[in-house]
């Protein structure tokens, strides 16, 4: 089985042949439509291949398995998110104080997860490999950089992990479904956690 590729980091495009790129885009568009219509739980690579009018082998060679295809579906969403916090308007993007940007980032990450909850749940359940690679690494570096500005001298690598730990689909789903928490309460909790971290370490 072909090795699964992590979601890309901004600034690292992966060149493809024109025909391969066309097939990849066709497969992703079909898969996205099928997920929108029927959900991701029963997504079948064989059915995606039939709907996209490509060989089953093409889908398996390009994406490896269903998790690989789900990662590809998240690719464009992740790229837009990265662009927003790296170069978009404040407070998520540059121009706001680091503390405000940290909270805005955590809130935006919650929104991203909620907008793609089924995909995130399946990816987390599927065990996509080392969590410290791909998008997580970008998120971690971004948070650690902001923390270094807000809390000079603090262990920003550890604190970035600590702030990212509660922002995952399974926990957020349980908080909402089992504990009855609203999205606003979850976001307020993350803001309070970030404020406490900055207050203690500053």
C-alpha positions in Angstrom: 0.0 0.0 0.0 1.3 3.4 -0.9 2.5 5.4 2.1 0.0 8.0 3.2 1.0 11.6 2.8 0.2 14.1 5.6 -1.8 17.2 4.8 0.6 19.8 3.3 2.1 22.7 5.1 1.6 26.0 3.5 4.4 26.8 1.0 5.1 23.2 0.2 3.2 22.4 -3.0 3.3 18.9 -4.4 3.8 18.9 -8.2 1.7 16.4 -10.2 1.4 15.4 -13.8 -1.5 17.2 -15.5 -3.5 14.0 -16.0 -2.9 12.8 -12.5 -3.9 16.2 -11.2 -7.2 16.1 -13.2 -8.0 12.6 -11.9 -7.2 13.6 -8.4 -9.5 16.7 -8.6 -12.3 14.6 -10.2 -12.0 12.0 -7.4 -12.0 14.6 -4.7 -15.0 16.4 -6.1 -17.0 13.2 -6.4 -16.0 12.2 -2.8 -16.9 15.6 -1.5 -20.4 15.4 -3.1 -20.9 11.9 -1.8 -20.0 12.9 1.7 -22.3 16.0 1.5 -25.2 13.8 0.3 -24.7 10.6 2.4 -22.1 11.4 5.0 -18.6 10.1 5.3 -19.3 7.0 7.5 -20.1 4.7 4.5 -17.7 6.3 2.0 -16.4 3.5 -0.3 -13.4 4.0 -2.5 -14.9 1.5 -5.0 -18.0 3.6 -5.3 -16.0 6.8 -5.6 -14.1 5.3 -8.4 -17.3 4.3 -10.2 -18.9 7.7 -9.8 -15.7 9.5 -10.9 -15.3 7.1 -13.9 -11.8 6.2 -13.1 -10.2 2.8 -12.3 -10.4 1.5 -8.7 -6.6 1.1 -8.9 -6.2 4.8 -9.6 -8.1 5.7 -6.4 -6.1 3.3 -4.3 -2.8 4.2 -5.8 -3.4 7.9 -5.3 -5.0 7.9 -1.8 -4.0 4.5 -0.3 -7.2 4.0 1.6 -10.3 5.8 2.8 -8.4 7.7 5.4 -6.0 9.0 2.7 -9.0 10.2 0.7 -10.5 11.9 3.8 -7.2 13.7 4.4 -7.4 14.9 0.8 -10.9 16.2 1.4 -9.6 18.2 4.3 -6.7 19.6 2.3 -8.3 22.7 0.8 -10.1 23.5 4.1 -6.8 23.3 6.0 -5.1 25.5 3.4 -7.8 28.2 3.8 -7.5 28.0 7.6 -3.7 28.4 7.4 -3.9 31.3 5.1 -6.4 33.0 7.5 -4.2 32.8 10.6 -0.9 33.4 8.7 -1.9 36.4 6.6 -5.6 37.2 7.1 -7.2 40.1 8.9 -6.8 40.4 12.7 -7.4 39.2 15.3 -6.9 35.8 13.7 -4.2 37.1 11.3 -1.4 39.5 12.0 -2.0 42.9 13.6 -3.6 42.0 16.9 -1.8 41.5 20.2 -0.5 37.9 20.6 -3.0 37.1 23.4 -5.9 38.0 21.2 -4.5 36.1 18.3 -4.1 32.9 20.5 -7.8 33.0 21.5 -8.9 33.8 18.0 -6.9 30.9 16.7 -8.3 28.4 19.2 -11.8 29.6 18.4 -11.3 29.4 14.7 -9.9 25.8 15.1 -13.1 24.9 17.0 -15.1 26.3 14.1 -13.1 24.3 11.6 -13.7 21.1 13.5 -17.4 21.7 13.9 -17.8 22.5 10.2 -16.1 19.2 9.3 -17.0 17.2 12.4 -17.7 13.9 10.7 -14.4 14.0 8.8 -12.4 14.9 11.9 -14.1 12.2 13.9 -13.3 9.6 11.2 -9.7 10.8 10.8 -9.1 10.7 14.6 -10.7 7.3 14.9 -8.7 6.0 11.9 -5.4 6.8 13.5 -3.7 8.9 10.8 -0.2 8.4 12.1 1.9 10.7 14.2 -0.3 13.6 15.3 2.7 15.8 15.6 3.1 16.0 11.8 1.2 17.8 9.0 -1.3 20.5 10.1 -0.8 19.9 13.8 2.9 20.9 13.3 1.8 24.1 11.6 -0.7 24.9 14.3 1.8 24.1 17.1 4.5 26.3 15.6 2.0 29.2 15.2 0.8 28.9 18.7 4.3 28.5 20.1 5.4 31.7 18.2 2.5 33.7 19.6 3.1 32.3 23.1 6.8 33.4 22.9 5.6 36.9 22.2 3.0 36.9 25.0 5.1 35.0 27.6 8.9 35.5 27.0 10.9 32.8 28.6 8.0 30.3 29.0 8.2 26.7 27.7 6.2 27.6 24.6 6.5 24.1 22.9 4.9 22.4 25.9 2.2 25.2 26.3 1.3 25.0 22.7 0.6 21.3 23.0 -1.4 21.9 26.2 -3.6 24.5 24.5 -4.1 22.2 21.4 -4.9 19.1 23.4 -8.6 20.0 24.2 -9.3 21.1 20.7 -10.1 17.7 19.1 -13.3 16.4 17.5 -14.0 13.5 19.9 -13.7 15.7 23.1 -15.8 18.5 21.6 -18.4 16.0 20.4 -18.6 14.6 23.9 -18.7 18.0 25.6 -21.7 19.0 23.4 -23.5 15.6 23.4 -22.8 14.2 26.8 -22.3 17.3 28.9 -24.6 19.6 27.1 -22.0 22.3 26.6 -22.7 25.0 24.0 -20.1 26.0 21.5 -20.0 29.4 23.2 -19.1 27.7 26.5 -16.4 25.6 24.9 -14.9 28.7 23.3 -15.1 30.6 26.6 -13.3 27.7 28.4 -10.5 27.8 25.8 -10.2 31.5 26.2 -10.0 31.1 30.0 -7.4 28.4 29.7 -5.3 30.6 27.3 -5.6 33.6 29.7 -4.6 31.4 32.7 -1.5 30.1 30.8 -0.4 33.6 29.9 -1.1 35.0 33.3 0.9 32.3 35.1 3.8 32.3 32.7 4.1 36.1 32.0 
